[in-house]
Amino acid sequence: MGRPSYDDATLAAYFHGPAEDLFDDPIVGTLLRRLALEDRDLLDAVADVDRSQIRDAMKQTPFERLQFAARSWNGLARLRRAD
C-alpha cells in the first residue's frame, strides 16, 4: 500500500497526540501525566487515531447519531449468517 495522498499539514490536523494543555486539566491531567511516565507508548498510539470521525459525530444531533447507529447495525445485520 502506498503513501497516503494527504499532504503533511492535513495529516497533522487529523493525527496527533493529546494536546499539551490536557496535561493541566484537573480531571484527566493526573492520569495523563502518570501515563507519560509509565507507559508513553500508550499516549503515542493515540496519535494514530483519526479524530475527524469524532468531530463529525459531535456535530450531529443525538437523533442523527441514533439514525447513523441504526443504519450501521442494519447493514451489519444483513451480513450475519442465518442458522
VOPAGU-2260 file (C-alpha; in pm, 1 decimal, decimal comma):
REM VOPAGU-2260
SITE   aa  ch    i         X         Y         Z
SITE  MET   A    0       0,0       0,0       0,0
SITE  GLY   A    1     136,8     339,2     -98,6
SITE  ARG   A    2     175,4     659,6      91,9
SITE  PRO   A    3    -148,3     848,2     172,6
SITE  SER   A    4    -240,4    1118,0     -75,7
SITE  TYR   A    5    -279,1    1378,4     201,5
SITE  ASP   A    6     -19,2    1649,7     247,2
SITE  ASP   A    7     169,5    1681,3     575,7
SITE  ALA   A    8     -45,7    1969,5     705,1
SITE  THR   A    9    -365,6    1769,3     655,2
SITE  LEU   A   10    -218,7    1463,5     825,0
SITE  ALA   A   11    -102,1    1675,3    1117,0
SITE  ALA   A   12    -455,3    1812,4    1158,1
SITE  TYR   A   13    -610,2    1464,3    1175,5
SITE  PHE   A   14    -344,5    1258,9    1352,0
SITE  HIS   A   15    -181,2    1398,3    1662,8
SITE  GLY   A   16    -131,2    1309,7    2025,2
SITE  PRO   A   17    -318,4    1466,8    2316,8
SITE  ALA   A   18    -294,9    1845,3    2335,8
SITE  GLU   A   19     -38,7    1965,7    2587,1
SITE  ASP   A   20    -297,8    2167,0    2782,4
SITE  LEU   A   21    -481,2    1841,4    2862,9
SITE  PHE   A   22    -195,0    1755,2    3096,5
SITE  ASP   A   23    -302,4    2053,6    3312,4
SITE  ASP   A   24    -669,6    1953,1    3311,9
SITE  PRO   A   25    -799,9    1896,2    3667,3
SITE  ILE   A   26    -985,1    1578,3    3567,9
SITE  VAL   A   27    -759,9    1389,8    3326,0
SITE  GLY   A   28    -429,1    1569,2    3378,8
SITE  THR   A   29    -313,7    1345,6    3664,2
SITE  LEU   A   30    -380,8    1031,0    3462,7
SITE  LEU   A   31    -210,3    1167,8    3150,7
SITE  ARG   A   32      99,3    1271,7    3347,6
SITE  ARG   A   33     117,8     925,4    3504,1
SITE  LEU   A   34      80,8     757,1    3163,9
SITE  ALA   A   35     350,8     982,9    3020,5
SITE  LEU   A   36     589,2     846,5    3283,7
SITE  GLU   A   37     476,0     484,2    3299,6
SITE  ASP   A   38     350,3     399,5    2950,2
SITE  ARG   A   39     446,7     659,3    2690,9
SITE  ASP   A   40     372,8     409,1    2411,2
SITE  LEU   A   41       4,3     423,8    2500,6
SITE  LEU   A   42      -4,7     800,8    2459,0
SITE  ASP   A   43     192,4     778,6    2134,7
SITE  ALA   A   44     -61,0     528,0    1997,6
SITE  VAL   A   45    -336,3     787,6    2033,8
SITE  ALA   A   46    -169,6     990,2    1760,1
SITE  ASP   A   47    -277,2     718,3    1515,5
SITE  VAL   A   48    -647,3     781,3    1581,0
SITE  ASP   A   49    -832,4     973,2    1311,2
SITE  ARG   A   50   -1025,1    1237,3    1504,2
SITE  SER   A   51   -1221,2    1358,9    1200,7
SITE  GLN   A   52   -1492,4    1098,3    1260,8
SITE  ILE   A   53   -1519,6    1201,8    1625,8
SITE  ARG   A   54   -1558,4    1567,7    1528,1
SITE  ASP   A   55   -1818,4    1478,1    1264,8
SITE  ALA   A   56   -2018,7    1276,1    1517,6
SITE  MET   A   57   -2011,0    1557,6    1772,5
SITE  LYS   A   58   -2160,8    1795,1    1513,2
SITE  GLN   A   59   -2464,0    1565,6    1477,5
SITE  THR   A   60   -2771,0    1587,5    1693,5
SITE  PRO   A   61   -2843,2    1290,3    1922,1
SITE  PHE   A   62   -3118,0    1180,5    1681,2
SITE  GLU   A   63   -2879,4    1191,9    1384,4
SITE  ARG   A   64   -2628,0     980,3    1578,9
SITE  LEU   A   65   -2905,0     731,5    1660,1
SITE  GLN   A   66   -3004,5     714,5    1293,2
SITE  PHE   A   67   -2643,7     651,6    1192,4
SITE  ALA   A   68   -2606,7     376,3    1453,2
SITE  ALA   A   69   -2930,9     212,0    1337,8
SITE  ARG   A   70   -2823,0     221,6     972,1
SITE  SER   A   71   -2485,3      74,5    1064,5
SITE  TRP   A   72   -2645,5    -202,5    1269,2
SITE  ASN   A   73   -2893,1    -285,9     992,4
SITE  GLY   A   74   -2609,0    -304,2     741,9
SITE  LEU   A   75   -2412,2    -540,6     965,6
SITE  ALA   A   76   -2720,7    -748,8    1044,7
SITE  ARG   A   77   -2759,6    -829,8     674,6
SITE  LEU   A   78   -2414,3    -987,0     678,2
SITE  ARG   A   79   -2498,8   -1214,8     971,9
SITE  ARG   A   80   -2517,6   -1581,9     886,1
SITE  ALA   A   81   -2860,8   -1737,8     922,9
SITE  ASP   A   82   -2862,8   -2059,7    1126,6
